[in-house]
Amino acid sequence: MLIEGTSRYYLKKIRAKAKMYEYHIPNELHSTTEEPVNQLIISAIAIIGDFSDIIISNIEGESFDYKDFQDNLRFAAKFFDGYVESKLYFGDQEYYLLLGAVVYYLCDHNGSSQVLCSRISFDIDLGVYGIDAVLTQILKGDKNVIYNGKYEIVSEICRSYNHFLENGIFDAYGELAVFRRYIYELGSDREVLFADALIAVIYLKIKNSAYELMPQYTAIEFETWKNVISQGTLVTELWQAQRELGKRGVFWGTSATIQMPTSSGKTKSIALIILSAFLSKRTNYAIVVAPFRSLCREITEELKKAFSFDDSIHVNELSDVLQMDFMDIILGNREMDGDKGVYIVTPEKLLFVLRQNIHILSNVGLMIFDEGHLFDDSSRGITYELLISTIKLYMTDETQKVLISAVIPNAEEINEWITDGQGEVIKSNAIQTTEKTVSIAEIKYNRENNKRYAYLYFVNPDNPDEEEFYVPRVITQVNIKLHKRETKERVFPEINNGKNTHKNDIALALAINLCINGGTAIFCGRKDTADGLLNRILDITNRGYDISNLIKCAEKEEVEKLSKLIAMNLGSDSIYFSAAKIGAFVHHGGIPMGIRCSVEYAMQMGLIGFLACTSTLAQGVNLPIRYLIIPTIYQGKDRIKVRDFQNLIGRAGRAGIYTEGNIILSETNVYRYKNVNYENWKWLNYKELLNSNQAEACTSELLSWIRADDEMEQYLNRIIEIFETHYASEDFAETVNSFLEDLKVEKEETYRKADFIVHQMLNNIEAIESFLLFYLMEDTYEEAKETIHEIIEETLAFHLAKENERERLLHITDLIGSFIVKVVNTSDKRNRYSKSLLGVRKEIEIEQWVQGHIFEICTCKNEEDILTMIFPLLLQTDNSLIRACNKPELLLEVGLNWIKGINYHDIHEAAIVSDIRILARNKYKLISINQTINLCDNYFGYDCILTLAAIIENVSYSCDDMDLDYNFKMLSKRLKYGLQNQCAITIYEMGFSDRFVAGVLSDIIESEYKAGSRKEILRLIKQNENVQNEVLSFLEEYPAYFEDKIRSMIEN
């Protein structure tokens, strides 16, 4: 059936009407809807009937091209969804909901099908003698389907289907055929429709089941998979993306580079890949590398649930502490024969571990790299790239390597590099798990009432120049109260004209209006912008603006618990606490981990409905967002990349929670100028970002400072000349910055490009030095040169580079390598230096300092003594906060308070008493709470850990003292987490990742027993009733994230 333009026009009218209700537009402003829109139901029902017939006719294996029907099915799905929401329907709403659920399922939008089914009552009765109830139960995924109608044969079909759910065997195909013939002969038209839908759905449920497909995809016998799948912890039905992996051999063991859309079941796919490797006995160990701690945590939790059926599969998230943990298991020291391990780790931690013992890789048969588009990320791209280069060199061809990303346009190039061209390239751009809408805000002025309104114009996501419909007066500008001594009129929302203070008011007003409908997030390019939104919410609340929707869309009890946790960490005088009390939350890298985890979980569980967030939203965290509001496409001074924007908007419309994700572009004065030459540049920017085909290729951070366009080639050559002359003499930075200053006077644009190249070089030199140290085991560089070149040739930079760029890369490598061999003149010392992740000069500085202070170091009795002793060395850092501090030596007090487990608020108060100030805009200002958090989490919790790892290596080399070594390693852990003892640290690593919570739980546990290991702590909580009751009583007062976690641990 061909859907004509007229039908599509009327569908737009239906969707527009639905949006009027969704966006709370008064009825008198609704657009009129022509009568023919109701006639679309005939076409939509015909689509269901036709496709159901095709499925049933092809059940014996005759092939048909599913894509030929996709457009029609999506049309019908949008119709039924919109028809219900538009309130245009006649009769029983559940009739249209069920048809919508059916067609969503038929077009592979399983999650959306379940969303509509969740709105259907158990006792649905559409006059088809219970066929509708059976269909609803199957679409919902019920484990035991019940039939109470008049057709005995349907009872037999249900019995067989329930049997299939338990053991993968369905034996009622004959009954389905008989039932269909009977209904066609004697049933009503409605019975025929629902009977065909029921049979088609059952066929697809069986055809796409894990029982049916995993034995095919893995060549592992059915009985083995049956025993696993019947446990109910893994997916029982493979979604579209997972089936594509199976068809391309990934579950069989084929390496692959995979572009997998957000919300298409990535972690479930990872679980199937790992389990397939274990069941086929290809390996007992798998490593999953994820570049963000939050993503590691989420993957760990999901894999633990997936593998909870088998006690022999151990899922471990390796801590970020730069120490060897769990590695004895990978090296072969398993608790029992047959035990298997899954390790989730950041690139930095795995690179550190491999520097200690590269032979670990010989026992790992599966490597999975998540977020594989980040090789050109300025903060961690080079570490990720060098890690994979190391793995490529040392792993065998038999090792399965899988790289996954939601946005990787040049997947073919990346695959050629990571799998040497032997792997599959799987790009699933066509896969959609939910529908997406894109709208853009514009302001209209009504002269009759002298008011301004925000309109939303909905555009075709695939062709933004095509306007589909608009929704009027979504927001009305209103006057708000004045504070004392204010005389100028105040309004909300202010209209962004480039001059006003509150540039994100439209986004905020939209969020307040819409959050009552479902999870709402405002994307902010900077952390201070997100915090500014909280301040604005508090401001308009005090001025009488109604923000009650923020509380109405949340569970009041959870809001109180989140507020209490924030108070215990940041104090009740912080904006985060005040905003939380009225239902407003932020999610960014400056928020302590425990609060972030709790807010994420509350959002996931529907316990809160609004947050302002930065790019942390795009870092793999699964938040159920219905409305993603984007007030700007800039992050600081730079426009967001197309691929990052695509990754971001992919977070809207979580499958299984919403049927649609709404991307709202709230920047005004853009859409009105879309057809005006010279004034439509902003619109053209938005169009480019919305076009996934414009996404930037995944490149290499290492490549970025040896590549230049024709205009910059001469300047790059000059920069490299300066590097050749001055790198070894330690004044490269000074000399090249002098060159840049001269260039800035001559050519501003050229200066900007040259400054970028230099910035990349200065950022990455230490990483390259550390990388080369690991391989320079010969006495001279010439002896090692051939090996070093082989290693560099394994990098993505070399793979993507042109011939002249490759020569440049090897030349720079030779310069660095020759220098290293010269200044670090023994292979033993180079090996020792390589075990940390620092550059050569820093390693030399640390070694000399340790040698000069080894006697004093050896007299240290505890971690506090050690921190006090080494603190002058830790202050020799490029950390911007330290360099901007008026009294850096006083930061020792901050560090000591941090490792005592004192909360951020009290650490901050003590810093203020000590008059610690930070230089900002040429003026020293008292340290802020945000700077205190940054200092603790990033300086003490990260920068100092890197330096401490090198100190530990040098102290161990010079001083054989087990107690001292223990104290140093304990200090490393305490600095990482800001906790006082091993018990608190272990609890934190078990998932109770809040310093206050971990500290209190530690006190409870240690009041009964000096527990250290995870197993001991968990055993004590499970078996000691007093401890369990006290733990539960405490956690009941804090966010659901912690309470649900401990109950899950106790139950399992």
N, C-alpha and C positions, 0 to 999 in steps of 0.2 A: 504493500500500500504506500503510495506517495503522499507525503504530507505537503499540501499546497500552501502558497503564501498567505491565503486568506485564513487558513487554520492557524498558522503561526501568528498572524495578527491578533486573532481572538485569544490565543494563549497569552499573549502579552497583556491584553486587557484583563484577563483573569488574574495574572500574576500581579499586575498593578493594584487591582482591588484587594488582593491578599496582603500586599505590602501596606496598604492604607490602614488595615486593621492591626497589622504587626507593629507599625510605627505609631499607633495610637492617634491617628488623625480623626478629628470629629466627623461624624457621618455627613454633615452638610457640605463638607469639602471633598467628599469622595467623587471621583469621576463617574460618569454614567457608563453602564456596561450594556452593550447591545444584546438583544435577545438571542441571536445566533450562537453566542458563546456556549449556551447550554447544549447545543447540538454537537459540540465536540465530543461529548461523552460517547456517542455512537462510534466515532473514529477510534477513540482510546480503547473502548471495549473490543473493537474489531482487531486492534493490534495485539491485545492479549490473546484473543482466541486464535488468531492466525499463527502467532509464534508458539503458543502451546501446542498446536497441531503439528507444527514443524518439528518440535522437540520429540513429541510422541512418535511421529513417523520415522524419526532418525535414531531411535533408541538402539537399534540393532547395529549401529556403527556406521551407517551411511554419513558421509561428511557433508557439512554445509558451512558456509562462511558466516560466522556469527556477526562479523562487522557489518554485513549488509543490512542487518536489522537494528543495529545499535541506535541509529538516529531516531527511528520510529519509537523504539522502546523508551528512550530518554524523553521524547515528546510526551508520550503517554504518562510517564512517571511525573513529569513536571505538571501535567494537567491535573492529575488526581490530587497531588500534593497541594497545588495552588487552589483547586476547586474547593477543597475542604476549608482552607484558610480564608478564602474569599467569602465564605458563607453564602455562595450562590446556589448551592445544591438544594435539591428537594428530597424529602424522605429521610431515611436512616443514615446518619453520618458514617456509621461503621461499614456500610456497604462500600463507600468510596475509599475509606481508609484501607479496607482489605484489598480492594482492587489496586490501590496505590502500592501497598506492601508487596503484592504479587508481581507487579510490573517492575518495581525496584529490584526485586530478587532476580527476575528474568534478565535484567540488564546488568547484572553483576554488582549492584549496589546493595550488598547483603546488609551492611550496617543500617542504611536508610530504611530498608525493609523492616528491620527489627524495631526501629524508632516508631514507625507507623503502627506496627503490631502492638507495641506497648500501650497504645491508646485504645485498644480494642478489649472489650470485656470478655471474661472467660465464657459467659453464657450467651455469646453472640447468637442471634437467631434472624437470619435473613430469608427464612422460608425455603431453605434447601435441605431440610432434614439432617442438620448436623454436619454437612460437608464443610460449611464455612468454619465451624469450630475446629475441626480436624486440621484444615488448612492453616488457620491462625496458629494453632499449637506448633505445627511443624515449622512455620516461618519464624516463630519466636525462638525455636530451638529447644523446646521442652523435651526432657529426657524420657517422659512417659506420656504418650499421646492417648487420650481417652475419647471414645466415641459413644454417644448416647442416642443415635438416630435409629431409623427404621430399617436401614439397609444392613443386613447381616454381613454381607460381603465386605462392607467398609470396616466392620469390626475385625475381620480376618486380615485386611490390609494393614490396619493399625497394629495388630498383633505382630505381623511380620516386620513392620517398620520399627517397632520397639525392639524386636529381636536384632534387627540390623544395627541399631544404635548401641546395643550391648556387645555384639560380636562381629559386626561387619557382614552379616549374611542376610540377604533379602530373598525370600522365596515366594513372593506373591505377584510375580509378573502376570501370570495367567489370570489371577483375580482382577488385576487392574484392567486387563483387556475386556474381561467379561463385564465388569462394572461399567466401563465406557460404552460398550454396545447397549447395555440395558438402559443407561441414562439417555443415550441418543434416541432410543426407541420410545421410551415412556416418560422421560423426564421433561421438566419445563425448560424454557430457554435459559433461565437463570441457573438451573441445575446443570445444564450442559456447560455453561461458562465456567462455573466453579469446579465441576468435575474435571474438565480438561486442565484447568489451572492446577488442581490438586495433583493430578497424574504427572503433569510436566514438572512441578516442583519436586515431587518424590524422585522422578528420574534424575533431575539435576542434583538433588541432595546425594543420591547414590553415586552418580557419575563423578562428582567433585569431592567425594569423601576421601579422607586420609586412608581409610580402609582400602578403597579402590585404587587410589593413585600412588601412595607411597611404595607399595611393593613393585609397581611398574617402574617408578622413577629410580629405585635403588637396587633392584634385583635381590632384595632381601625377602625371604619367604613371608607369605601372608600371616602365618601363625605368629611369627615374631612381632610383626606390626600390630596384629590384633591384640596381643597381650599388653602392648604399650598403650595403644590408643584407647582401649577400653577403660584404662585407669582414669581418664577424664581430665588430665592436666594439660594435655596438648590440644592443638586445634583438631577438631574432628572433620572439618570441611576446609578445603583449600580455596582461598580467595584467588582472584585473577592473577595477581602478581606472583603468588606462590606457585600456581600452576605453571606459569611461564618459567620460573626457576627449574621446576621439575622437568619440563620439556627440553630445556637446554642443558641438562645433565649436572646441575649444581648439587643436587642431593646424591647423585651418583659419585661425586668426588671431583668434578671438573672445576678448575679455577675459573674465576669470573670477575668482571668489572660490571657492577650493577647500578643502574640509575633507577631507584625505587621511590615512587612518590610518597610524600608524607601521608600517614594514616592508611597505608596499604598493607600493614601487617609485617613491618620490618623485623621486630624482635621475635615474633612468632616464626618467621622464616629462618632467623638465626638459630632458634631452638631446633628446628627441623634439620638444618644443615649439620649442626653439631651431633644430634642424635643419630643421624644417618651415618656419620663418620664413626661413631662409637659402635653402632649395631653391625656395621660392615667390617668391624675390627681393623679399620685402617689406622686408627690411633687411639690412645687412651687419654690424650691431652689436647685441649683446644685453648687458644688464647684469643680474646676479643679485645682489640685496641680501640678506645674511644677517647677523643681529645679533651673532653670536659668531664670534670668530676661528677657533675649532676647527671650526665648521660651514663657514666659508669654505674652510678647508683641505681638508676632506673633500669638499665639492662640487667644488672645483678638481681634486682627484686623479681623481675619477670622471669628470668631463667631459673631462679630458685623455685618459683611456683611451677614452672613447666616440668622440671626434673624432680619434683617432690615425691613422685611415685617410686623413685629408685634411690635407696640409701647409698648405693655405691657411686653415685655421681655427685661430686662435691663442687659446688659453685662458690668461688671465692673472689671477692673484690680486693685487689691488692691496694694497700694504703699508699698514699703519696709520700710517706716518709722514705727517705733515700737509704733504705736498709734492705737486706735480703729477708723476705718473708714468703713462706710457702714454697720456696724454691727447692727445698729438700724433697718435696713430693714430686715435682717435675723431674728431678734428677733420678728418680726411680725408687725413692724410699717411701713406698706406698704403705698405708696402714694394712691393707689386705690385697691379695692378688685379685685382679679384676676391678679394683677401684679406678675411677676415672675422674679427671679434673678439668674444670672450666675456669679460666682465670680472666677477669676483666680488669683492664689496666690502662693507665694513661700512657702516651708515647714517652713522656719524660721518665716515668718509673720503669718502663720496660727497657728503655735504652740504658738506664743506670744498671739494671739487673744484668743485662747482657754484657756490660763492661766488666762485671764481676766474674761472670762465667758464661762464655759464649756457647758452651756445649749444651746448655739448656735446650737450644733449638733442635738438637738431634732427637729429642724425645717428643717434639710437638709436631703433629701431623696435620693440623688445621690452624690457619691464621685468618682472622676476620678483622678487617679494618673498616671502622665506621666513620661517617662524616669524611669520606675520602676526597672531598673537594678542597680541603684546607691546606694543601701543600704550599700555597702562596699566601697563607695567613701570616701577617707581619709578626705576631707574637709567638707562634709555635710551629709555623709551617716548616721551617728548616729542620726542626727536631723530628717531626713526623717523616719528612723525606729521608733524612739520614738514617732513621730507624729502619725504614723499609729497604733502603739500600743495603744496610747491614744484613737484614734478614734474607734478601735476595742472594747475597754472596754465600751465606752459610747454610741455607736450607736446601734440601734436595729437590729435584724436579717432581718427586712424588708428593711433596707437601702441597696440600690444597690451599690456595690463597684466594680470598674473596674480599673485594673492596666494594663498599656500599655507600651510596650518596643519593640524596634526593635531587641534587642538581650537579650534573657533571657532563656538560655539553660535548666535550671532547673525550668521551669514554673510550673510543677506539685507540687514541694515543696513549691514554693512561693504561689501558689493558696491554698494549704492546710493551710498555715498560714493566709493569708489575708482574706479568705472567710470561714475558718474553714471547708474546703473541700466541701462546698456547691456550689461553683461556677464552671463554665466551664473553661477548659484549652483549649485555641485556639492557636495552633502553626502553622503558615502558612509559613514554610520554602520553600514550593514548589511554593509559589506565587512570580512571577517576573513581574515587570511592565515595565522594559526595559532590553535589553540584556546588558551584560557586557563583555568587553575584558580585558585581563591581559597581559601586555608585560613587558619585562625586558631589560634594556640597557646593551650593552657590547661594548667595544672598539676594533676596528680592525686597524692595521697599514698597509698602502699600501707602499710597498718598491719602487714601480715605481715612485711615485710622492712625496714620503717622507711625507705623510700626515696621520693623524689619523681621523677616522670616528666613529660615534656612530651608531650602528645597534640596532634595536629593534626586539626582539624575542617574538612572540606571542605564549602563551601557553594555553592549555585547563584549564579554571578556576577550573574545577572539578578534574583535574588531571594534575598539573603543570609540571610533568615530560614529558608529551606529548606535543611536540612542533608542533604547527599548521602551522606556516609559519613565515617568517621574512621579515622585511623591511630594506633595506640597506641604509647606508649613510644618515641617518635622520639628522645628525649634522656633520659638518665639522669643525675641529679645525683650527683656523686661527690666524695669528699674529695680535696683536693690538699695537697701538702707545705707545711709551715710554714717560714718563714725563721727565722734566728737571733733569739732573744728574743721570737718570737711564741708565744703560748699559746692564743689563741682559734682554734677550728676554722675552717678555710677550705674552701669548697666551690666547685665549678664544675659547672654555671652557678648563679650566685646568682639567686634568684627576686626579681623586681622588686616590692617592697612599698611603694615610695615613700620608703624610708629607706636602702636599701642603696646602696653606692657604684657598683657595676657594673650599671647598669640595662639594658645591652644584651647581657647574657650569653646569654640564650636565643637571640637572633639570631646571636650568634657561634658558639654550639654547633651550631645548625642549619647554618650555613655550613660549618663544619669537617666535619660529617657528609656534606653533600650535594655539596660542590664536586668530589668525585671523579666525579660523574655528568655535570658540565657547568658552564659558566660561572655563577658565583654572585656576586651583589653585595648588599651591605648598604647601604641608603639611610640617610644621616645628615643630619639637619637643619642641622648646623653643621660647619665644618671641624675645630674642636677635638674634636668628637665622633668624627669619622672617625679623627683622630690618636689619640684615646683608645682606640679599638679596637685599633690597632697596639700600644699600650702594654700593653693587657690580654692580647693574644696572647703578647707577650714574657714577661709575668708568669706566665701559666699554663704556658708552656713551661718556664720555670725551676722551676716547682713540679711538674713531672713529668707534666703532662697531654699526651696524645698528639695532636699537631697534624700528624702526618705526612701526612695527606691533602692539606694545602696544597702540599706538594712533589710528592706523587704525581700531582696533577692538572696539574702543570706540566712543561715541558721543563727539565731541570736546567741545561743549557747556557745557555738563555735567561735563567733566573733569575740565573745568575752574571753574565751580560752586563748585565742590568738593574741588578744590585747594583753593578757596577763604574761604570756611568754615574752612579748616585746618589752613589757615593763621590766621583767626580770633581767633582760639583757641590756636594754638601752635606756631604761628609766621611764617613769611616767610623765616626764617633762619633754619627751621627744615628739616631733611631729608624727613619727610612725605610730606611736601609741595613740595620740589624739585622733589621727585619721582612722586607725583600726577600729576605734570605738564606734565610728559611724559607718563602718563597712568599706573603707577605702584602703587598698593595700598596694605596695610596690613590689616589683621583682626585678632586681638587678644585682650586679656583682658586688655592690657595696653593702648589701644586706647580709648579716651573719647567716651561716649555712642553716642552722636550726630553724630560723624564721622562714628562710626561703623554702626549705623542705616542707614545712607546715603549711605555708601559703599554697605551694604547688598542690599538695595533697587535698587541701580544702577545696581548691578550684576543681581538681579532678573529680571529687566526690559531690560536687554541687553544693558545698557548704558555704561558699562565698561566690559572688557573681561579678566582681569588678577588680581589676588591677591595672596599674600603669607599669609598663615593662620596657626594658631596653632589648638589645639584640640577644639577650639570654633566652628570649622566647624562641629564637630560631636555632638554638643549640641542642635540638633533639628532645627537649622536654615536652612530654605529651600533656598539653592542657586543653580541656574541652572548650574551645572558644567558638561562640556563634557569631560574634561581631568583632572584627579586628578593625580598629579605627586608626588611620594613619594620617597624622596632621602635617607631617613633613617627610620628604624623601632624603633628607640630609642627616648625616651623623657628624656633628661638628661642622667643619667646612666642606666635607666631601659628600658627594651624592652617593647614596647606597648603590652597591653593585646590582646589576640585573639579577644575577643568580642568587644573591642574598635576599633580594626582594621576593623572588619566586619562592625561596625556601620559607621566608616569613609568611607570605600569604597562604602557603600550603598548610599552615597551622590552623586556619579557620575552617570550621565545619568538621569536627572530629567524627569519623565513621562510627556508627552505633550509638551516637549521642544526639546528633543533629542530622537532618537530611540536606542541609544547606549551610555553607559558610558565607558570611557577608563581609566583603572587604569594602570599607567606607573611606574614601579619600576626603578628608575634611578641610583641606586647604582651599580657601575661597579665592575668587578673582583668577581662577585658572580656566574653568570650563567655559565661562562666558567669552573668553578670548580665543577659543580653540580654532576659529577660522579667521583670525585677524593676523595677518603677516606682521612679523617683528614683535608681536606681543603674545604669540602663542608658544614661546619657547618652553614655558613650564609644562604646558599640555603635551608638547612633544616629548618631554622628559618622562612624563607619566606613561605615555603610549609605549615608549621604549621599554620601560620597566615591566609593563604588563605583557610584553611579548617575550615568551620564554625562548624563542628562537634567537633573541638578541643576547642571551646569557653569555657572559665571558667564559672563555676556556679556562680550565683548571691548569695553572702553570706552576712554576717553581719559584719559591722565595729566593733560592740560590741563583736562579737565572736572572732575576730582576736587576742584579747589579753588574751583569756582564753583557746586557742587551741594551741597544740604543737604536733609535731611528736615525735616518741619514743626517738629520740636522744636529743630533746630539753625539754622533760618532766621534768627532774631534774632541769634544769635551770629555767623553768617557775615556778616550785614549790618554788625555792629559791627567785624569784622575788616577788611572792605572800607573802612569809614569811616576806620579807622586807616591803611590803605594810602593812601587819598586824601590824608590830612593829612600823612603822614610819609614816604612813598616818596621824594619829591624831596629831602627834607632828610636822607636817609641814616640816620635813626634808626628806620625801620620795625621792624626786627628787635628792637631794644631795647624799643620801646613795646609791640609786640604780645606779646612774651614776658612783660612786666609784666602785661598783661591776662590772659594764660594763668595766671600764678601766682595772681592773685586768683580766677580761675574754679576753680582746683584746690582751693582751700579750700572753695568753695561746693558744687561738684558734680563728683565724681571722673569719672563716666562722660561727662558733658558736656565736661569738660576733655579727656578722651582723644580725643573726636571733633574738638574744636576744634584740639587740638594736631596732629592728622593734617592738617587743612586748612592750617594755618600751615606745617607742614613741607613740604607739597607746594608752597605758594606760594614759600617761600624757595628750594626746590630748582630751581624752574622759571623764576623771574624772569629770570635771566641768559640762559637759552635763548631766551626771548621777545624780550629786548632784542637779542640777536645776530641773531635772525630778522628783526626789524623794521629793523635797521640796513641790511640788504641792499636794502630797498625804499624807504627814506626818502631819495629823491634830489631832492625839492623843497626850496624855501627855507623854507617854513613847513609846519607839520603840517596846517593846514586845506587846503592845496593837495594834500597827499598822502592826506588822510583817506579819500576815496572808494576809492582804490586799495588802501589798507591794509585797509579793510573787506571789499573783494572777496577779498583774500588770506585773511583770517581766516575768511571764509565757506567757504573750501576745506578747513578743518581738520575732522578727525573730531569734535572737541569741539563745534563749531558745528552739525555735522550731527546729532549725537545730542541736543543741548541743547533744552530747552523754551524758550518765548519769553522768559521772564524771565531765564533763564540766558544766552541769547544776548545780551540787552541788557547783562547783567553782564559778559560776556566782551568785548564791544565797548567798554564803558565803561572797563574795566581796560586794554584795548589803547590806547585814546585817552590815558589817563593816562601810560602808559609811552612812547607815541609822542611826545606833546607834550614830555615831559621830555627825550627823546633829541634832538629837534630843537633844544631850548633849550641843552643842555650841549655838544652836538656840532654846532657852528653852521655847518658847510659840508658840502655833499654830497660833496665830495672826501674829507673826513676820515671821513665816515660810510661811504663806500665802502671806505676803507682798513680801518676798524675791522671791517667786516662780513666781511672775508676770513679772520678767525680765528673761533673759536667761543666767544668770551668775552663777558661782559656789558659794559655801557657804562663803569661805574665802574672796572672792572679795566683796560679799554682806556685810559682816561684816565690812570690810575696808571702804566701801562706807558709810554705816550707821554711823560709828564712825566719819568719816570725816565731813559728813553733820551735825551731832549733834554738832561738834566742831566749825562749821562755819555758823550755821543757821542764826545768827544775820546779818552777812555780806551778806549772800545770799539774805535775805529778803530786803536788801537795793538796790539790783540790779534793775535798771530801764528799761533795754532793753536786747536784746539777746547778744549784744557785751559785756555788763557788766557781764552777766552770764558766757559767755565763758571765759572771763578774770579771773573771780573768780574761776571757777572750773578747770582751765587748769592744775594746779599742780596735781590734782587728775587724770585727763585724761592722764598725762604723766606716770602714774604708770601702765605700760602695757608691754606685751611681744612682741609687734610689733617690728619686726627686724629692720625696718628703724629708729624707735625712739631710740632703744638701740644702734644703730650704729652712731647716730648723735653726732657731737662734741658739739653742743650747743642746746640741746633739748628745753630749755626755749624760744629760739628765734622762735620756730615753732608756737608760739601763733600768731605772725604776719602773718604767712602763713594761719592759721585758720581764722583770721579776714578778710584777703583778700579773702579767699575762700567764706565766707558767704556774702561778698559784691557783689559777682558775677563777680569778676575780672577774666580775662581769664588766662589759665594755663601759657601762655608765660610770661605775666607780673608778675604773682605770682612767677614764676621761676626766673625772672630777679631780683625781690626784694629779693629773698632768696640768690642769689649770692652776691648782694650788702651787705647783712648781714653776708656774709662769712659762710653760713651754709654748712657744709661738712659731708659726710657720709663715714664711715670706710669701706674700701674694700681692701682686700689683705694686711692688716697691714699698710694701708696708708689712711689718710683722704683726700678725693677728693671732690671738689666742687659738690654740689648736681646737678644731671642731670635733664633734662626735664622729662625723664621717671620716675625718682624717685619722682619728684614733682607731676606728675599725680598719681602715686601710693599713695603718702602721702595724697593727696586730696580725691581721690576716695575711697581708702580702709581704711586708718586710720581715717580721719575725717568723711568720708561718711559711714563707717561701724563700725569699732571698737569703735569709740567715741559714736555712736548711742546706742550701747549695754550698755555702762556705763551710758550714759545719761538717759536711760530708768529707770535704778535702782535709779539714783539720783532723778529723778522726783517722783518716788514712795515714797522715804524717805522725800523729801521736802513737798509733799502733806500731808504726815502723820503728819509732825511737824508744818506746816504753812498753814493755811486756807486763802490763798490769790489768788483770781481768776485771777487777772492781772499777778501775778508772774507765776501761773500755765500756763497761755496762753503764756507768754514769753518763758518759758521753752519748751513748745511743739512746738512753732514756731522755736526756736533754733534747735530742733531736725530735723525739716523739712529742715531748711536752711543748716544744716550740711550735711544732706543726699544728697542734690542736688547742694549745692554751689550756692544758689540764694539769692537775697536780700529781696524779699517780697512775700506775699501770692499769688498775681496775677501771678507772674513769675513761682512760684511753681505749681500752678494750670495748667498753660499753658504747663509746662513741663510734668505734669502727663496726660495731654490730648493727648500726643503723640509727642509733639514738643520737643523731649528729647535731646536738645542741650542747654547748658547754655547760650551761646551767643544769639542764636535765641530766646529762651524763654525770655531773658532779654529785647531785643529790642521790641518784641511783647508786653510785659508787659508795656513798656513805651508808645507805640502807644495807647494801650487800656486805660491806666490810664490817658492819656492826655484828654480823653473825659468823663471817668466815672470810679468811684472806684468800679470795679467789683471784686468779690471774687470767686463765684462758677462757675463751668463749664457751667451751663445753662446760667448764666448771661453773661459770656464771649462770648459764642456762639451766644446768642441772639443779643448782641451788634454788632458782626461782620456781622451777617446776615442782620440786620435791619438798621445799620448806614452806609450809602454809603461812607462817608469820611473815616471811620475806615476801611471798607472793602477794599477800593481802596489802602489805605496806607499799609495795611497788605499784599495784593497781590503784590503790587509794590516792597515791601521789599523782600518777599519770592521768587519772580521771579529771584532774583540775587543769590539764593542759591540752593542747590541740589533739585532734583525732589521729593525726599522723603517728604519734607516739603510743597512744592507747591501743590503736588497732594493730600496731606492729608487735607490741608485747603480747596481746591476746593471740595473735597468729602464731607467735613463737611457742606459747604455752600449749596451744591446741595441737600443734604439729610435733 
